[in-house]
Amino acid sequence: MNAGSDARIDSRSLKAQGLDREATMHLGPVASDMERRGKASDRCDGNRQVAVNNAMLEQI
């Protein structure tokens, strides 16, 4: 079934895909809810740092 999206899922690691970036961590419902309510979450904080690191890698 194709819902009009060209996005594809690749189960290989980022390294195996030839991508030079750090993976984010799955948040799960509890951390996602905490983030929506503006509460601190180690997982969300970690993912924000990964996003900063990945942005810096793209600039190199």
NORKAVEN-V578028 format. One record per helix or strand. SS is the DSSP state (a for helix, b for strand). FROM is the first residue (numbers start at 1). LEN is the number of residues. If there is no record, write none. Layout:
SS_FROM_LEN ; SS_FROM_LEN
This chain:
a_28_9 ; a_42_18
